[in-house]
């Protein structure tokens, strides 16, 4: 059924009508959203629907911009072509939107979840996450912190006030307790099919781009990948992504039951590829030794801030924040220090570490 915009009629109203015309029965609709944490007057914007506004709030946030200087796998890479956390979320978004379009799901919702899913990642990738999880009394999980970013930390403490569906997709994007690609327990899945798509797109993106970066770094060679994987997913980067995406689309459309599906051979191949990367890339000596160095930086910064208060940069100078020299209580100290470190980029963490712990040549002033 065709849809022709009508001049003089509310654009938002027309977009809502279009959703009813073109979206799958399994797709989330703006009109059915559970709303925001704080009530807003949605009519303040007469063009965009709520999920579109969420996407735009994420893109224009400071936390999103900082992702360009946060590690994906290779710490503070000097090469221009290695992935960063920002390029990762863009690749996830592209894959998720492709799947959503084919399944007639809500693309703006899918895009908002994809762009926001890693806002809570630390500097130095999973090395930073593992260290904060060790140091903070309540632990640290990047997907939980991503929700904290959009709910509280962004916008000078006011948060982004996103819709429930986007927030749920962000916090449920990670791999769950059993590390399953599609969780068998519904409680571990996002409440929307769009959120479930982002989770699978996240896995498709990282197993492929981490393999590509490992090949670029010389850690792996083209013939390193087991033939049992190659036979299913292909031998080239674009071929691997294409086959994985097509498999999800075809299997889901064939089942037509409101759930996401992957064929058994593809599920086994992705699982095997992920295990292969853990063993041969993430635990590789070159990668691991940088992982250990990053952990030491995070530990020493954390200890210093707990004892002395936060240090901030003003222009080219690092200054002790006088307001934070003494904490009201230990719980507050841990929370503030954890939030501060988690928000750092790699180079910001390195810069503040150099200022605090590395001696500078003396010069006459």
N, C-alpha and C positions, 0 to 999 in steps of 0.2 A: 504494500500500500504506500503510495507516495505522500509526501508531506510538503506543503508549500506555505512558507511564512506569510502572515497577513500583516500588512502595515497598519499601525494604529492599535494593534492588539499587543498586550504585554508579552515581551520576549520570554520572560520566565514562564508565563502561563503556556506559551506555545511549546517551550522545551519540556514542560511536564506532560503535555498532551503527546508530544513525540515519544517520550519514554513509554507511554501506554501503547503506542502504536507499534514500536519497533523492538522493544526489549523482550527478552525471554521471560516466561512466567517465573523462572527461578532467579531473575535479576533483582537487585535491590533498587528501590525507587526513592527519589527524594521526598515524595509526598508521604512515604511510609517511615521516614527516619524517626528514630527514638529521640532525636533532638540533641541539644548541646548541654553542657554542664551548667552554664548560665544562660538564661533566656535572652535572646537577641531579637531585634526587629528585622526579620529577613527581608522585609520590603525596602530596607535602606539601599539595597542593590536591586535594581529592576531588570538586570540582565542575567546574572549568574544564579544558578541553583545552589543549595547548600554544599553539596559535594564539590562543586567547582570552586566555591569560596574557600573551602578547606585546602584544596590543592594549592591555590594561589597563596594562602597564608603560609603554607609550608615553604614554598619556593622563595618567598620574600623574607623568610626568617634568617636571623644571623647564624643560627645553628646549622641550617642547611648550607650556607655559604662556607662555613668552616670545614665541611666534609671534603673540600678539595685538597686540604692539607692534612688529611688523616689517612693512616695506613690501611691498605686492604690486606696484603700478605707481606710484601716486601717493604721493610721499614724505611721511611723517608727516602724513596727511590730517586736517584739522580736522573735516570733515563726518562725521556719524555713520554714513553709509550706504555709504561706500567700503569696498572689500574690503581686508582685511589678509592677512598670510600665514596666520593661523589660520582665517579664514573661507574662504580658498581651499582648505585641506586638508579642511575640513568639506564643502565642495561637491564636491570630488573624491571623498571617501568616499561621499557620497550617490549620486553618479552611478555609481561603481564597484560599489556594493552592488546598485543596481537592475539593472545588466547581469549581475552574478554570480548574482543570484536567478533571473533569467529563464533563464540558461544552466545552472542547478543546480550552480553552483560553490561553493567553500567561502567563505562570507561573512565569518566571523571573520578568515581569512587575508587576504582582500581588504581588509577594514577596517584591519587592522594595517599593511599595506603603505601604504595610502592615508594614514593618519594619521601615519606615520613618514617619508614620502617627502621632505619638505622640512625636516626638523629641522636640516639643515646650512646653511640659507640665512642669509645675512649681513644686517646692518642695511642699509637703503636698497636692498633688492631686488637687481636685477642690476647696479646701479651699484657696490654693495659687492663683489659677486662678481667683476666685471671688474677692479676695482682690486686685490683680493687676488691674483687670478690674475697680474696684472702684477708685483706686489711680491714674492710668495713664490717662491723659486728653483725649487721643484718645481711651481709653478702651483697653481691652486685651482679645484675644481669642486664645486658645492654637493651634488651627489648622492654624490660620494666622501666629502665631509665629513659628510654625513648618516650614512654607515656608521661613520665615525670617532666620531661622537657616541654612537651606540648601542653601539659596541664598547668604547670607552675613556673618553670624556669624561663621560658621565652617571654618576650614582651615586658621586660622589667618586672617579672614576678606575676604578671597577670595571665600568662599562658596564651595559647592560641584559641582556646575555647572551640575545639573541633566537635564535630558530630560524633555520636556514640559509635556509629558504624566504622568510621575511620579510626577512632581510638581503639576499638576492639581489634580491628585488622592489624594495627601496629603491634599491640601487645601479644597477639597470637601468631605472629609471623614466624617465630623461631621453631626449633625442631621438636619441641616437646620432650617429655621424660623418656620416651623410648626411641628417640631419634628417627622416627618414621617420616618418610617423605609425605605421605598422607596419613595423619593419625587415625588409628582404629577407634580411639575414644573420641566421641563427638565433643566432649567437654574441652578437648585440646584444640579443636578447630575454631576458626573464626565463624561468627554467626552468619556472615554473608558469603556467598560463593565467590564474590570478588576478593574478599580477604583470603580465602583458601587458594585462589589463583596466585596471589602475590607470594604466598609461602612456597608454592611449587616453582614459580618463576625465580625466586631468590636462589633456590637450589640449582636450577638449570643454569642461571647466570654464573654463580661462583664456581661450580665444577668446571665450566668451560673456560671462563676467563682466567682462573687460577692455573689451569693446565696450560693455557696460551702464554701466560707470564712466565711459568716455569720453563717452558720451551725457549722463550726469549732470553731467560737468564742463564741457560745452559745447564740447569739442574736436571732437565729431562731432554730426551731426543725423540724424534718422531716415532722411532721404532720401540720406544720404552713402554708405550701403552699396551697392555695385554690384548691379544687378538680377540679374546672372548668379548671384550668391550667394543673394539673396533668393528666387529662384525655387525653389531646392533646399532651403534650410534654413528659410525662412519669414521673416516680418518682425518678430515679437515674441520676447522673451527666452525665455519658456517654450516657444514653438513651435520655436525653433531647437534648444534642448536636447533636446526631445522627439523631434524628427525624427532628430537625430544618434544618440541612444541607441537608438531603434527600428531604425535602419538597421544598427547594429552587431549587435544581437540577431538580427534576421531573417536577415541575411547569414551570420552564424556558425552559426545553427541549420540553415540551408539547406545549407551546405557540409558540416557534421557531420564534420569531419576532424581535430578537436583543435587547430585554429588559429583565431585571431581574424580576422574579415573585415569589410571595409567596401566598399560598392558604389563603382564607379568615379565616378559623378556626385557622391556625397557626399564621397569622397576629394578630388576636384578642388575642390569648394566649400569644404571645411575648409582646404585648402592655400591657396586664393585668399584666404580670410578672414584667415588667419594673415599672409600677405604684406601684405594691406591694412592690418592693425593695425600691423605693423612700420613701414610707410611713413607712416601717417597718425596714429598714436597714440604709439608708443614713440619715434619720431624727431621728434615734434612739438616745436616750439620751447619751449613751456611745460614739457613733460616733460623735454626734453633739458637745459635750463638748470639744472633742479634736479638732474639726473643729474650734471652737471659739478661742482656745489657739493658733492654727497655724495662724489664721488671725491676732492675736495680734503681733506675732513674725514678720510676713511679714510687717505689718504697721510700727512697730518701726524701723525695718531695713531700710525700704524705707525712712522714715523721716530722719533718721541719715545720710544716704548716700546723700540725697538731700542737707543737711546742711553742711556736712563735707567731701564729696568725698568718693570714694570707699575704702574699706579695703580688702587687699588680704592676703593670707597665703603663707609664705615662709618657708618651712620645718614645724617646730612645732610652728612658731611664726606668729602672725597676725600683719600686718604692714599697716599703712595708705599710700595709693598710692599718693606720692607727686604730680604727674602729674594731679591728679584729685581733688585737694583741692579746686579749684575754677572752676566753669563751665563757658564756653563761653556764654551760655544763658540757660534759663529755659527749653526750648524745648529739647535741647541736654541733659541736666541733667536728665529729665524724661526718655528719650530714653535709655541712658546708664544705669541708675539705674534699669529700668525695665528689660533690657536685662540681666544684671548681676544677679538679683534675680531669674529670670525665669530659668536661667541655673544652679542654685544651686541644690544639692541633699538635702534630708532632714537633714542628719547629718552635712553637711557643714553649712546649715542655722542655725542649733542648736549650732554648735561650734562657729560661728561668733557672734551669739546672746549672748552666755555665755561670750565671751571675752568682748563685748561692754557694757553689761548691768548688769552682775552679779558680785558682789564683790568677791574678792579672799582673803583667809586668809593671813594675813601679816606674812612674814618670814624675818629674818635678812639676809641681803645680804653681 
